[in-house]
Amino acid sequence: MDQAEAQEKIVEALKLKLKTKSKFYFNDLSGILEMKPREAKKYINQMVVDGILEYWSSGSTSMYGLPGTGKQAGAENED
């Protein structure tokens, strides 16, 4: 699998689930790619660098999502 395939697979899966969830655990994303977390890490990290995914952390929990989605996105854009 190359970066473009990984990107397409994750974005498609997340868009389907947007009605119920906006943030996903790393293991959710590696499951979408059908890879072990160590193998999926380079693809997921590159998607964050490219701005396709955004990284979100509460301090104790780290999650990923599509930019501009979820409750936090609305609150953060009210500046």
Backbone atoms as SQL, in Angstrom:
CREATE TABLE atoms (id INTEGER PRIMARY KEY, chain TEXT, resi INTEGER, resn TEXT, atom TEXT, x REAL, y REAL, z REAL);
INSERT INTO atoms VALUES
  (1, 'A', 1, 'MET', 'N', 0.841, -1.180, 0.000),
  (2, 'A', 1, 'MET', 'CA', 0.000, 0.000, 0.000),
  (3, 'A', 1, 'MET', 'C', 0.886, 1.243, 0.000),
  (4, 'A', 2, 'ASP', 'N', 0.508, 2.237, -0.799),
  (5, 'A', 2, 'ASP', 'CA', 1.275, 3.480, -0.801),
  (6, 'A', 2, 'ASP', 'C', 0.492, 4.567, -0.052),
  (7, 'A', 3, 'GLN', 'N', 1.090, 5.739, 0.080),
  (8, 'A', 3, 'GLN', 'CA', 0.493, 6.829, 0.849),
  (9, 'A', 3, 'GLN', 'C', -0.872, 7.240, 0.291),
  (10, 'A', 4, 'ALA', 'N', -0.994, 7.323, -1.020),
  (11, 'A', 4, 'ALA', 'CA', -2.255, 7.747, -1.645),
  (12, 'A', 4, 'ALA', 'C', -3.384, 6.757, -1.349),
  (13, 'A', 5, 'GLU', 'N', -3.078, 5.476, -1.404),
  (14, 'A', 5, 'GLU', 'CA', -4.090, 4.458, -1.094),
  (15, 'A', 5, 'GLU', 'C', -4.523, 4.547, 0.370),
  (16, 'A', 6, 'ALA', 'N', -3.550, 4.707, 1.252),
  (17, 'A', 6, 'ALA', 'CA', -3.837, 4.806, 2.681),
  (18, 'A', 6, 'ALA', 'C', -4.708, 6.030, 2.953),
  (19, 'A', 7, 'GLN', 'N', -4.355, 7.142, 2.335),
  (20, 'A', 7, 'GLN', 'CA', -5.094, 8.380, 2.508),
  (21, 'A', 7, 'GLN', 'C', -6.537, 8.228, 2.038),
  (22, 'A', 8, 'GLU', 'N', -6.725, 7.672, 0.879),
  (23, 'A', 8, 'GLU', 'CA', -8.060, 7.482, 0.319),
  (24, 'A', 8, 'GLU', 'C', -8.910, 6.586, 1.217),
  (25, 'A', 9, 'LYS', 'N', -8.311, 5.507, 1.690),
  (26, 'A', 9, 'LYS', 'CA', -9.020, 4.541, 2.523),
  (27, 'A', 9, 'LYS', 'C', -9.480, 5.171, 3.847),
  (28, 'A', 10, 'ILE', 'N', -8.587, 5.918, 4.489),
  (29, 'A', 10, 'ILE', 'CA', -8.918, 6.533, 5.779),
  (30, 'A', 10, 'ILE', 'C', -9.946, 7.641, 5.612),
  (31, 'A', 11, 'VAL', 'N', -9.746, 8.536, 4.643),
  (32, 'A', 11, 'VAL', 'CA', -10.677, 9.647, 4.457),
  (33, 'A', 11, 'VAL', 'C', -12.070, 9.129, 4.128),
  (34, 'A', 12, 'GLU', 'N', -12.157, 8.150, 3.281),
  (35, 'A', 12, 'GLU', 'CA', -13.450, 7.567, 2.913),
  (36, 'A', 12, 'GLU', 'C', -14.153, 6.972, 4.140),
  (37, 'A', 13, 'ALA', 'N', -13.414, 6.206, 4.933),
  (38, 'A', 13, 'ALA', 'CA', -13.991, 5.565, 6.122),
  (39, 'A', 13, 'ALA', 'C', -14.431, 6.604, 7.153),
  (40, 'A', 14, 'LEU', 'N', -13.632, 7.647, 7.353),
  (41, 'A', 14, 'LEU', 'CA', -13.986, 8.660, 8.348),
  (42, 'A', 14, 'LEU', 'C', -15.203, 9.462, 7.908),
  (43, 'A', 15, 'LYS', 'N', -15.308, 9.761, 6.634),
  (44, 'A', 15, 'LYS', 'CA', -16.472, 10.503, 6.142),
  (45, 'A', 15, 'LYS', 'C', -17.756, 9.705, 6.335),
  (46, 'A', 16, 'LEU', 'N', -17.681, 8.391, 6.190),
  (47, 'A', 16, 'LEU', 'CA', -18.860, 7.542, 6.408),
  (48, 'A', 16, 'LEU', 'C', -19.299, 7.558, 7.870),
  (49, 'A', 17, 'LYS', 'N', -18.353, 7.719, 8.777),
  (50, 'A', 17, 'LYS', 'CA', -18.656, 7.664, 10.212),
  (51, 'A', 17, 'LYS', 'C', -18.875, 9.037, 10.839),
  (52, 'A', 18, 'LEU', 'N', -18.784, 10.117, 10.054),
  (53, 'A', 18, 'LEU', 'CA', -18.866, 11.468, 10.600),
  (54, 'A', 18, 'LEU', 'C', -20.170, 11.769, 11.329),
  (55, 'A', 19, 'LYS', 'N', -21.255, 11.119, 10.962),
  (56, 'A', 19, 'LYS', 'CA', -22.535, 11.398, 11.615),
  (57, 'A', 19, 'LYS', 'C', -22.539, 10.943, 13.073),
  (58, 'A', 20, 'THR', 'N', -21.729, 9.963, 13.400),
  (59, 'A', 20, 'THR', 'CA', -21.718, 9.449, 14.762),
  (60, 'A', 20, 'THR', 'C', -20.439, 9.771, 15.526),
  (61, 'A', 21, 'LYS', 'N', -19.338, 9.967, 14.829),
  (62, 'A', 21, 'LYS', 'CA', -18.047, 10.218, 15.480),
  (63, 'A', 21, 'LYS', 'C', -17.238, 11.209, 14.662),
  (64, 'A', 22, 'SER', 'N', -16.472, 12.060, 15.355),
  (65, 'A', 22, 'SER', 'CA', -15.598, 12.976, 14.626),
  (66, 'A', 22, 'SER', 'C', -14.124, 12.746, 14.956),
  (67, 'A', 23, 'LYS', 'N', -13.859, 12.083, 16.062),
  (68, 'A', 23, 'LYS', 'CA', -12.475, 11.800, 16.471),
  (69, 'A', 23, 'LYS', 'C', -12.288, 10.294, 16.622),
  (70, 'A', 24, 'PHE', 'N', -11.117, 9.829, 16.236),
  (71, 'A', 24, 'PHE', 'CA', -10.843, 8.393, 16.231),
  (72, 'A', 24, 'PHE', 'C', -9.498, 8.119, 16.892),
  (73, 'A', 25, 'TYR', 'N', -9.433, 6.991, 17.578),
  (74, 'A', 25, 'TYR', 'CA', -8.171, 6.557, 18.170),
  (75, 'A', 25, 'TYR', 'C', -7.227, 6.067, 17.075),
  (76, 'A', 26, 'PHE', 'N', -5.950, 6.090, 17.383),
  (77, 'A', 26, 'PHE', 'CA', -4.937, 5.616, 16.448),
  (78, 'A', 26, 'PHE', 'C', -5.229, 4.179, 16.014),
  (79, 'A', 27, 'ASN', 'N', -5.641, 3.344, 16.974),
  (80, 'A', 27, 'ASN', 'CA', -5.929, 1.940, 16.647),
  (81, 'A', 27, 'ASN', 'C', -7.114, 1.799, 15.691),
  (82, 'A', 28, 'ASP', 'N', -8.066, 2.733, 15.753),
  (83, 'A', 28, 'ASP', 'CA', -9.175, 2.731, 14.795),
  (84, 'A', 28, 'ASP', 'C', -8.633, 2.935, 13.377),
  (85, 'A', 29, 'LEU', 'N', -7.709, 3.889, 13.249),
  (86, 'A', 29, 'LEU', 'CA', -7.142, 4.189, 11.927),
  (87, 'A', 29, 'LEU', 'C', -6.290, 3.037, 11.406),
  (88, 'A', 30, 'SER', 'N', -5.507, 2.430, 12.280),
  (89, 'A', 30, 'SER', 'CA', -4.695, 1.291, 11.826),
  (90, 'A', 30, 'SER', 'C', -5.599, 0.123, 11.449),
  (91, 'A', 31, 'GLY', 'N', -6.741, -0.003, 12.112),
  (92, 'A', 31, 'GLY', 'CA', -7.718, -1.032, 11.749),
  (93, 'A', 31, 'GLY', 'C', -8.321, -0.783, 10.379),
  (94, 'A', 32, 'ILE', 'N', -8.596, 0.472, 10.059),
  (95, 'A', 32, 'ILE', 'CA', -9.114, 0.832, 8.733),
  (96, 'A', 32, 'ILE', 'C', -8.111, 0.429, 7.659),
  (97, 'A', 33, 'LEU', 'N', -6.835, 0.650, 7.953),
  (98, 'A', 33, 'LEU', 'CA', -5.778, 0.296, 6.995),
  (99, 'A', 33, 'LEU', 'C', -5.468, -1.202, 7.001),
  (100, 'A', 34, 'GLU', 'N', -6.037, -1.911, 7.967),
  (101, 'A', 34, 'GLU', 'CA', -5.778, -3.340, 8.137),
  (102, 'A', 34, 'GLU', 'C', -4.283, -3.618, 8.305),
  (103, 'A', 35, 'MET', 'N', -3.666, -2.791, 9.162),
  (104, 'A', 35, 'MET', 'CA', -2.237, -2.915, 9.441),
  (105, 'A', 35, 'MET', 'C', -2.022, -2.914, 10.948),
  (106, 'A', 36, 'LYS', 'N', -0.878, -3.413, 11.336),
  (107, 'A', 36, 'LYS', 'CA', -0.475, -3.298, 12.722),
  (108, 'A', 36, 'LYS', 'C', -0.135, -1.825, 12.967),
  (109, 'A', 37, 'PRO', 'N', -0.318, -1.341, 14.206),
  (110, 'A', 37, 'PRO', 'CA', -0.064, 0.078, 14.491),
  (111, 'A', 37, 'PRO', 'C', 1.319, 0.563, 14.062),
  (112, 'A', 38, 'ARG', 'N', 2.329, -0.236, 14.258),
  (113, 'A', 38, 'ARG', 'CA', 3.681, 0.180, 13.894),
  (114, 'A', 38, 'ARG', 'C', 3.798, 0.422, 12.385),
  (115, 'A', 39, 'GLU', 'N', 3.132, -0.407, 11.577),
  (116, 'A', 39, 'GLU', 'CA', 3.169, -0.256, 10.122),
  (117, 'A', 39, 'GLU', 'C', 2.346, 0.951, 9.672),
  (118, 'A', 40, 'ALA', 'N', 1.225, 1.197, 10.344),
  (119, 'A', 40, 'ALA', 'CA', 0.316, 2.280, 9.956),
  (120, 'A', 40, 'ALA', 'C', 0.825, 3.657, 10.370),
  (121, 'A', 41, 'LYS', 'N', 1.723, 3.700, 11.341),
  (122, 'A', 41, 'LYS', 'CA', 2.174, 4.970, 11.910),
  (123, 'A', 41, 'LYS', 'C', 2.720, 5.937, 10.865),
  (124, 'A', 42, 'LYS', 'N', 3.538, 5.454, 9.941),
  (125, 'A', 42, 'LYS', 'CA', 4.138, 6.367, 8.956),
  (126, 'A', 42, 'LYS', 'C', 3.080, 6.981, 8.049),
  (127, 'A', 43, 'TYR', 'N', 2.050, 6.214, 7.694),
  (128, 'A', 43, 'TYR', 'CA', 0.988, 6.747, 6.836),
  (129, 'A', 43, 'TYR', 'C', 0.153, 7.787, 7.582),
  (130, 'A', 44, 'ILE', 'N', -0.211, 7.467, 8.801),
  (131, 'A', 44, 'ILE', 'CA', -1.063, 8.357, 9.595),
  (132, 'A', 44, 'ILE', 'C', -0.316, 9.640, 9.939),
  (133, 'A', 45, 'ASN', 'N', 0.929, 9.532, 10.352),
  (134, 'A', 45, 'ASN', 'CA', 1.716, 10.723, 10.667),
  (135, 'A', 45, 'ASN', 'C', 1.888, 11.621, 9.444),
  (136, 'A', 46, 'GLN', 'N', 2.097, 11.041, 8.274),
  (137, 'A', 46, 'GLN', 'CA', 2.246, 11.833, 7.059),
  (138, 'A', 46, 'GLN', 'C', 0.944, 12.556, 6.721),
  (139, 'A', 47, 'MET', 'N', -0.188, 11.930, 7.002),
  (140, 'A', 47, 'MET', 'CA', -1.475, 12.575, 6.751),
  (141, 'A', 47, 'MET', 'C', -1.676, 13.776, 7.683),
  (142, 'A', 48, 'VAL', 'N', -1.160, 13.701, 8.894),
  (143, 'A', 48, 'VAL', 'CA', -1.226, 14.837, 9.812),
  (144, 'A', 48, 'VAL', 'C', -0.334, 15.965, 9.291),
  (145, 'A', 49, 'VAL', 'N', 0.870, 15.624, 8.868),
  (146, 'A', 49, 'VAL', 'CA', 1.803, 16.619, 8.328),
  (147, 'A', 49, 'VAL', 'C', 1.205, 17.305, 7.099),
  (148, 'A', 50, 'ASP', 'N', 0.534, 16.539, 6.245),
  (149, 'A', 50, 'ASP', 'CA', -0.063, 17.076, 5.020),
  (150, 'A', 50, 'ASP', 'C', -1.360, 17.836, 5.279),
  (151, 'A', 51, 'GLY', 'N', -1.883, 17.786, 6.500),
  (152, 'A', 51, 'GLY', 'CA', -3.112, 18.497, 6.837),
  (153, 'A', 51, 'GLY', 'C', -4.388, 17.752, 6.473),
  (154, 'A', 52, 'ILE', 'N', -4.281, 16.488, 6.135),
  (155, 'A', 52, 'ILE', 'CA', -5.453, 15.680, 5.777),
  (156, 'A', 52, 'ILE', 'C', -6.158, 15.211, 7.047),
  (157, 'A', 53, 'LEU', 'N', -5.389, 14.918, 8.069),
  (158, 'A', 53, 'LEU', 'CA', -5.921, 14.579, 9.388),
  (159, 'A', 53, 'LEU', 'C', -5.409, 15.613, 10.374),
  (160, 'A', 54, 'GLU', 'N', -6.156, 15.797, 11.459),
  (161, 'A', 54, 'GLU', 'CA', -5.649, 16.641, 12.530),
  (162, 'A', 54, 'GLU', 'C', -5.514, 15.805, 13.791),
  (163, 'A', 55, 'TYR', 'N', -4.509, 16.135, 14.551),
  (164, 'A', 55, 'TYR', 'CA', -4.212, 15.457, 15.798),
  (165, 'A', 55, 'TYR', 'C', -4.878, 16.242, 16.910),
  (166, 'A', 56, 'TRP', 'N', -5.540, 15.555, 17.833),
  (167, 'A', 56, 'TRP', 'CA', -6.191, 16.202, 18.955),
  (168, 'A', 56, 'TRP', 'C', -5.830, 15.454, 20.226),
  (169, 'A', 57, 'SER', 'N', -5.502, 16.192, 21.264),
  (170, 'A', 57, 'SER', 'CA', -5.150, 15.561, 22.530),
  (171, 'A', 57, 'SER', 'C', -5.813, 16.304, 23.681),
  (172, 'A', 58, 'SER', 'N', -6.352, 15.545, 24.615),
  (173, 'A', 58, 'SER', 'CA', -6.932, 16.138, 25.817),
  (174, 'A', 58, 'SER', 'C', -5.908, 16.166, 26.939),
  (175, 'A', 59, 'GLY', 'N', -4.751, 15.656, 26.675),
  (176, 'A', 59, 'GLY', 'CA', -3.729, 15.530, 27.698),
  (177, 'A', 59, 'GLY', 'C', -3.538, 14.081, 28.098),
  (178, 'A', 60, 'SER', 'N', -4.653, 13.372, 28.193),
  (179, 'A', 60, 'SER', 'CA', -4.561, 11.952, 28.544),
  (180, 'A', 60, 'SER', 'C', -4.957, 11.061, 27.376),
  (181, 'A', 61, 'THR', 'N', -5.672, 11.613, 26.422),
  (182, 'A', 61, 'THR', 'CA', -6.150, 10.845, 25.275),
  (183, 'A', 61, 'THR', 'C', -5.734, 11.542, 23.993),
  (184, 'A', 62, 'SER', 'N', -5.229, 10.780, 23.043),
  (185, 'A', 62, 'SER', 'CA', -4.863, 11.323, 21.738),
  (186, 'A', 62, 'SER', 'C', -5.774, 10.731, 20.679),
  (187, 'A', 63, 'MET', 'N', -6.284, 11.603, 19.833),
  (188, 'A', 63, 'MET', 'CA', -7.202, 11.149, 18.800),
  (189, 'A', 63, 'MET', 'C', -6.905, 11.885, 17.493),
  (190, 'A', 64, 'TYR', 'N', -7.499, 11.402, 16.428),
  (191, 'A', 64, 'TYR', 'CA', -7.315, 11.976, 15.099),
  (192, 'A', 64, 'TYR', 'C', -8.679, 12.200, 14.461),
  (193, 'A', 65, 'GLY', 'N', -8.757, 13.183, 13.591),
  (194, 'A', 65, 'GLY', 'CA', -10.000, 13.435, 12.881),
  (195, 'A', 65, 'GLY', 'C', -9.745, 14.260, 11.630),
  (196, 'A', 66, 'LEU', 'N', -10.787, 14.444, 10.859),
  (197, 'A', 66, 'LEU', 'CA', -10.695, 15.296, 9.682),
  (198, 'A', 66, 'LEU', 'C', -10.732, 16.751, 10.146),
  (199, 'A', 67, 'PRO', 'N', -9.925, 17.622, 9.569),
  (200, 'A', 67, 'PRO', 'CA', -9.898, 19.027, 10.002),
  (201, 'A', 67, 'PRO', 'C', -11.269, 19.688, 9.885),
  (202, 'A', 68, 'GLY', 'N', -11.620, 20.469, 10.905),
  (203, 'A', 68, 'GLY', 'CA', -12.869, 21.214, 10.884),
  (204, 'A', 68, 'GLY', 'C', -14.101, 20.432, 11.268),
  (205, 'A', 69, 'THR', 'N', -13.940, 19.247, 11.825),
  (206, 'A', 69, 'THR', 'CA', -15.098, 18.444, 12.225),
  (207, 'A', 69, 'THR', 'C', -15.148, 18.317, 13.735),
  (208, 'A', 70, 'GLY', 'N', -16.318, 18.073, 14.260),
  (209, 'A', 70, 'GLY', 'CA', -16.467, 17.842, 15.694),
  (210, 'A', 70, 'GLY', 'C', -16.811, 19.090, 16.456),
  (211, 'A', 71, 'LYS', 'N', -17.170, 18.900, 17.727),
  (212, 'A', 71, 'LYS', 'CA', -17.582, 19.994, 18.588),
  (213, 'A', 71, 'LYS', 'C', -16.438, 20.970, 18.862),
  (214, 'A', 72, 'GLN', 'N', -15.232, 20.459, 19.037),
  (215, 'A', 72, 'GLN', 'CA', -14.103, 21.324, 19.334),
  (216, 'A', 72, 'GLN', 'C', -13.806, 22.279, 18.171),
  (217, 'A', 73, 'ALA', 'N', -14.014, 21.841, 16.966),
  (218, 'A', 73, 'ALA', 'CA', -13.733, 22.686, 15.798),
  (219, 'A', 73, 'ALA', 'C', -14.582, 23.943, 15.840),
  (220, 'A', 74, 'GLY', 'N', -15.856, 23.819, 16.211),
  (221, 'A', 74, 'GLY', 'CA', -16.726, 24.978, 16.321),
  (222, 'A', 74, 'GLY', 'C', -16.283, 25.914, 17.422),
  (223, 'A', 75, 'ALA', 'N', -15.897, 25.367, 18.548),
  (224, 'A', 75, 'ALA', 'CA', -15.464, 26.183, 19.680),
  (225, 'A', 75, 'ALA', 'C', -14.129, 26.868, 19.403),
  (226, 'A', 76, 'GLU', 'N', -13.234, 26.206, 18.722),
  (227, 'A', 76, 'GLU', 'CA', -11.915, 26.762, 18.444),
  (228, 'A', 76, 'GLU', 'C', -11.981, 27.869, 17.392),
  (229, 'A', 77, 'ASN', 'N', -12.983, 27.852, 16.529),
  (230, 'A', 77, 'ASN', 'CA', -13.074, 28.843, 15.462),
  (231, 'A', 77, 'ASN', 'C', -13.853, 30.076, 15.856),
  (232, 'A', 78, 'GLU', 'N', -14.273, 30.202, 17.110),
  (233, 'A', 78, 'GLU', 'CA', -15.077, 31.344, 17.547),
  (234, 'A', 78, 'GLU', 'C', -14.246, 32.530, 17.973),
  (235, 'A', 79, 'ASP', 'N', -12.960, 32.541, 17.751),
  (236, 'A', 79, 'ASP', 'CA', -12.075, 33.626, 18.197),
  (237, 'A', 79, 'ASP', 'C', -12.544, 34.973, 17.758);
